[in-house]
Amino acid sequence: MKKLLVSLTASSLFLVAACGDTDREGDDYRDLGGDTLATVNGEAVSEELLNAFIAQYPNVDPASIPTEQRDQLADHIINLVLLTAEAERRGLSRDPEVRAAIALERMQTLADRMIRQLEEDEPVSDEEIQALYDERFGDVREYRASHILVDDETLANELLARVQAGEDFADLATEYSRDGSATDGGDLGWFNADQMVPPFAEAVRRTEVGTVRDEVVETNFGWHLVKVVDSRDGDAPAMEEVREDLVNRIRQEKVQRYVSELRENAEVEKH
């Protein structure tokens, strides 16, 4: 609650702008209806403004706010109304930067509400959570591997030929690899394959322990020579430890798919 009160001043200027847009139905604070919080210069100020302000702080229970602090919040809303009216009187609501800020805030608010609506319409199921858990943690085998990372495929193949001819992998990594593991002879330590980018992870899984992959691997980082030093069984986290993360990831993927569908069905032209 203390943080909520401290943030009143910081949020005032932006909320003044957000209250000043009178071009769209329902966006003006004077059109909200509902119970009246106060009357300012003869105009009713809806309690919905106060509720919306408090709703910005999800950890604050409106019912638990003491009367004195609620009165302070009400005074803050009244101050916003007065500042908004004065800004409109001075014509600030017609300023292009102000109008753009108001438009952006409106878009962000509606987009956030649309995302919540999608989550309500299609809640994450236990089956989806279990499927993602199995996908992410079904293979918990850990690997210890080394690599040599270079920018050029030709150089990568030349180094692979030298390794296959008997030169020491670690020495070549120290000399040629361009990432931090070079100082350790290319040693990447222990990791789960899923922690790595897919092409590298696949190469590690398919390479026999104690051998060097017989072909170089391309990733977005460059070209790799891969040596698998050892492997061992790992421990999967308990479902309850990762459930929230899994749910958030599934929700994000659903939103991304929905936005992709919207873009596919829209005519979009960048300028």
C-alpha positions as CSV (number, residue, x, y, z in Angstrom):
1,M,0.0,0.0,0.0
2,K,2.9,2.3,0.8
3,K,4.3,1.8,-2.7
4,L,1.0,2.6,-4.2
5,L,0.8,6.0,-2.4
6,V,4.5,6.8,-3.2
7,S,3.8,6.2,-6.9
8,L,0.9,8.7,-7.1
9,T,3.0,11.6,-8.1
10,A,5.0,9.6,-10.6
11,S,1.9,8.4,-12.4
12,S,0.0,11.6,-12.3
13,L,1.3,13.2,-15.5
14,F,0.7,10.1,-17.6
15,L,-2.7,9.6,-16.2
16,V,-3.6,13.2,-16.9
17,A,-2.8,12.5,-20.5
18,A,-4.8,9.3,-20.5
19,C,-7.8,11.0,-19.0
20,G,-7.8,13.8,-21.6
21,D,-8.8,11.9,-24.7
22,T,-12.5,12.7,-25.6
23,D,-12.5,11.4,-29.1
24,R,-13.7,7.8,-28.4
25,E,-16.9,6.6,-26.8
26,G,-16.2,5.4,-23.2
27,D,-12.7,6.7,-23.0
28,D,-13.6,10.0,-21.3
29,Y,-13.7,9.8,-17.5
30,R,-17.0,11.8,-17.5
31,D,-18.7,9.0,-19.3
32,L,-17.9,6.1,-17.0
33,G,-21.1,6.0,-14.9
34,G,-21.3,3.9,-11.8
35,D,-21.2,5.1,-8.2
36,T,-20.0,8.7,-7.7
37,L,-16.7,9.2,-6.0
38,A,-16.9,13.0,-5.9
39,T,-18.4,15.9,-7.7
40,V,-15.9,18.4,-9.2
41,N,-17.2,21.7,-10.7
42,G,-20.6,20.2,-11.0
43,E,-19.5,17.0,-12.8
44,A,-19.7,13.6,-11.3
45,V,-16.4,11.6,-11.0
46,S,-17.0,7.9,-11.1
47,E,-15.6,5.5,-8.5
48,E,-14.5,3.3,-11.4
49,L,-11.6,5.7,-11.8
50,L,-10.4,4.9,-8.3
51,N,-11.0,1.1,-8.8
52,A,-9.0,1.2,-12.1
53,F,-6.1,3.0,-10.4
54,I,-6.0,0.5,-7.6
55,A,-6.2,-2.4,-10.1
56,Q,-2.8,-1.4,-11.5
57,Y,-1.3,-2.9,-8.3
58,P,-2.3,-6.6,-8.4
59,N,-1.0,-7.2,-4.9
60,V,-3.3,-4.6,-3.3
61,D,-6.7,-5.8,-2.1
62,P,-9.1,-2.9,-2.5
63,A,-11.2,-4.2,0.4
64,S,-8.2,-4.0,2.7
65,I,-7.4,-0.4,2.1
66,P,-8.0,1.7,5.3
67,T,-10.5,4.5,5.0
68,E,-7.9,7.2,5.5
69,Q,-5.7,5.9,2.7
70,R,-8.7,5.4,0.4
71,D,-9.5,9.1,1.0
72,Q,-5.9,10.0,0.0
73,L,-6.4,8.0,-3.2
74,A,-9.7,9.7,-3.9
75,D,-8.0,13.1,-3.4
76,H,-5.4,12.0,-6.0
77,I,-8.1,11.1,-8.5
78,I,-9.8,14.5,-7.9
79,N,-6.4,16.2,-8.5
80,L,-6.1,14.3,-11.7
81,V,-9.6,15.5,-12.8
82,L,-8.7,19.1,-12.0
83,L,-5.3,18.9,-13.9
84,T,-7.0,17.2,-16.8
85,A,-9.7,19.9,-17.1
86,E,-7.0,22.6,-17.0
87,A,-4.9,20.8,-19.6
88,E,-8.0,20.6,-21.9
89,R,-8.7,24.3,-21.3
90,R,-5.2,25.1,-22.5
91,G,-5.6,22.9,-25.5
92,L,-3.0,20.4,-24.5
93,S,-5.2,17.5,-25.5
94,R,-4.7,18.6,-29.1
95,D,-0.9,18.4,-28.9
96,P,0.3,15.7,-31.3
97,E,2.6,14.1,-28.7
98,V,-0.1,14.0,-26.1
99,R,-2.6,12.5,-28.6
100,A,0.0,9.9,-29.6
101,A,0.6,9.0,-25.9
102,I,-3.1,8.7,-25.3
103,A,-3.6,6.6,-28.4
104,L,-0.7,4.3,-27.4
105,E,-2.0,3.9,-23.8
106,R,-5.5,3.0,-25.2
107,M,-4.0,0.4,-27.5
108,Q,-1.9,-1.1,-24.8
109,T,-4.9,-1.3,-22.4
110,L,-7.1,-2.9,-25.0
111,A,-4.4,-5.3,-26.1
112,D,-3.8,-6.4,-22.5
113,R,-7.5,-6.9,-22.0
114,M,-7.7,-8.9,-25.2
115,I,-4.9,-11.2,-24.0
116,R,-6.7,-11.7,-20.7
117,Q,-9.9,-12.5,-22.7
118,L,-8.0,-15.1,-24.7
119,E,-6.7,-16.7,-21.5
120,E,-10.3,-16.8,-20.1
121,D,-11.7,-18.2,-23.4
122,E,-9.0,-20.9,-23.6
123,P,-7.5,-21.7,-20.2
124,V,-4.4,-23.8,-20.0
125,S,-5.3,-27.4,-19.5
126,D,-3.5,-30.0,-17.3
127,E,-2.9,-32.0,-20.5
128,E,-1.0,-29.0,-22.1
129,I,1.1,-28.5,-18.9
130,Q,2.0,-32.2,-18.8
131,A,2.8,-32.3,-22.5
132,L,5.2,-29.3,-22.2
133,Y,6.7,-30.8,-19.0
134,D,7.4,-34.0,-20.8
135,E,8.9,-32.1,-23.8
136,R,11.2,-30.0,-21.7
137,F,12.2,-32.5,-19.0
138,G,11.6,-35.9,-20.6
139,D,15.2,-36.0,-21.6
140,V,17.1,-34.9,-18.6
141,R,20.4,-36.5,-19.5
142,E,23.3,-34.2,-18.9
143,Y,26.4,-34.0,-21.1
144,R,29.9,-32.6,-20.8
145,A,31.2,-31.4,-24.1
146,S,33.9,-29.2,-25.6
147,H,33.7,-27.2,-28.8
148,I,35.7,-25.1,-31.2
149,L,33.7,-22.1,-32.5
150,V,34.8,-20.2,-35.6
151,D,33.1,-17.9,-38.1
152,D,34.1,-19.7,-41.3
153,E,32.9,-23.1,-42.5
154,T,36.2,-23.7,-44.4
155,L,38.3,-23.1,-41.4
156,A,36.0,-25.3,-39.3
157,N,36.4,-28.2,-41.7
158,E,40.2,-27.7,-41.8
159,L,40.3,-27.9,-38.0
160,L,38.1,-31.0,-38.1
161,A,40.6,-32.7,-40.5
162,R,43.5,-31.8,-38.2
163,V,41.6,-33.3,-35.2
164,Q,40.9,-36.4,-37.1
165,A,44.6,-36.6,-38.1
166,G,45.5,-36.7,-34.4
167,E,46.0,-33.1,-33.3
168,D,44.8,-32.2,-29.8
169,F,41.3,-30.8,-29.7
170,A,41.9,-28.7,-26.6
171,D,45.1,-27.1,-28.1
172,L,43.2,-26.2,-31.3
173,A,40.3,-24.8,-29.3
174,T,42.7,-22.6,-27.3
175,E,44.2,-21.3,-30.5
176,Y,41.2,-20.9,-32.7
177,S,37.9,-20.9,-30.8
178,R,36.5,-17.4,-30.5
179,D,34.3,-17.8,-27.4
180,G,35.2,-17.7,-23.7
181,S,35.6,-21.5,-23.5
182,A,38.8,-21.2,-25.5
183,T,40.8,-20.5,-22.3
184,D,39.6,-23.9,-21.0
185,G,40.4,-25.8,-24.2
186,G,36.8,-25.5,-25.4
187,D,35.3,-27.1,-22.3
188,L,31.7,-26.2,-21.8
189,G,31.2,-28.1,-18.6
190,W,28.0,-30.1,-17.7
191,F,24.7,-29.1,-19.3
192,N,21.4,-30.4,-20.4
193,A,21.1,-30.5,-24.2
194,D,17.9,-28.4,-24.1
195,Q,20.0,-25.5,-22.8
196,M,21.8,-25.3,-26.1
197,V,20.5,-24.1,-29.5
198,P,18.8,-26.9,-31.3
199,P,21.5,-27.8,-34.0
200,F,24.2,-28.0,-31.3
201,A,21.9,-30.0,-28.9
202,E,21.1,-32.5,-31.7
203,A,24.8,-32.9,-32.5
204,V,25.6,-33.5,-28.8
205,R,22.9,-36.1,-28.5
206,R,24.1,-38.0,-31.7
207,T,27.8,-38.0,-30.8
208,E,29.2,-41.0,-29.0
209,V,30.9,-40.2,-25.7
210,G,34.6,-39.8,-26.1
211,T,34.5,-38.9,-29.7
212,V,34.4,-35.8,-31.9
213,R,31.4,-35.2,-34.2
214,D,32.4,-36.2,-37.7
215,E,30.9,-33.1,-39.3
216,V,30.9,-29.4,-38.3
217,V,27.7,-27.9,-37.0
218,E,26.3,-24.5,-38.0
219,T,24.3,-22.4,-35.5
220,N,23.5,-18.7,-35.3
221,F,26.8,-18.3,-33.4
222,G,29.0,-19.7,-36.2
223,W,30.5,-23.1,-37.0
224,H,31.3,-25.6,-34.3
225,L,33.4,-28.7,-33.9
226,V,31.8,-30.8,-31.1
227,K,33.4,-33.2,-28.8
228,V,31.3,-35.1,-26.2
229,V,33.5,-35.9,-23.2
230,D,30.9,-37.6,-20.9
231,S,27.2,-38.0,-20.1
232,R,25.1,-38.9,-17.0
233,D,21.5,-39.1,-15.9
234,G,20.1,-35.8,-14.7
235,D,17.2,-35.1,-12.3
236,A,14.0,-33.6,-13.6
237,P,12.4,-30.8,-11.4
238,A,9.1,-31.6,-9.7
239,M,6.1,-30.5,-11.6
240,E,5.0,-28.0,-8.9
241,E,8.4,-26.3,-9.1
242,V,8.0,-25.4,-12.7
243,R,4.2,-25.4,-13.2
244,E,3.9,-21.6,-13.1
245,D,6.7,-21.2,-15.7
246,L,5.1,-23.9,-17.9
247,V,1.7,-22.2,-17.7
248,N,3.2,-18.8,-18.6
249,R,5.1,-20.3,-21.6
250,I,1.9,-22.0,-22.9
251,R,0.0,-18.7,-22.6
252,Q,2.7,-16.8,-24.4
253,E,2.7,-19.4,-27.2
254,K,-1.1,-19.1,-27.6
255,V,-0.9,-15.4,-27.7
256,Q,1.9,-15.5,-30.3
257,R,-0.1,-17.9,-32.5
258,Y,-3.2,-15.7,-32.2
259,V,-1.3,-12.6,-33.2
260,S,0.3,-14.5,-36.1
261,E,-3.2,-15.4,-37.3
262,L,-4.3,-11.8,-37.0
263,R,-1.3,-10.7,-39.1
264,E,-1.9,-13.4,-41.7
265,N,-5.5,-12.2,-42.2
266,A,-4.5,-8.5,-42.2
267,E,-3.2,-6.3,-45.0
268,V,0.1,-4.9,-43.5
269,E,2.5,-2.7,-45.4
270,K,5.5,-1.1,-43.6
271,H,6.7,2.3,-44.8
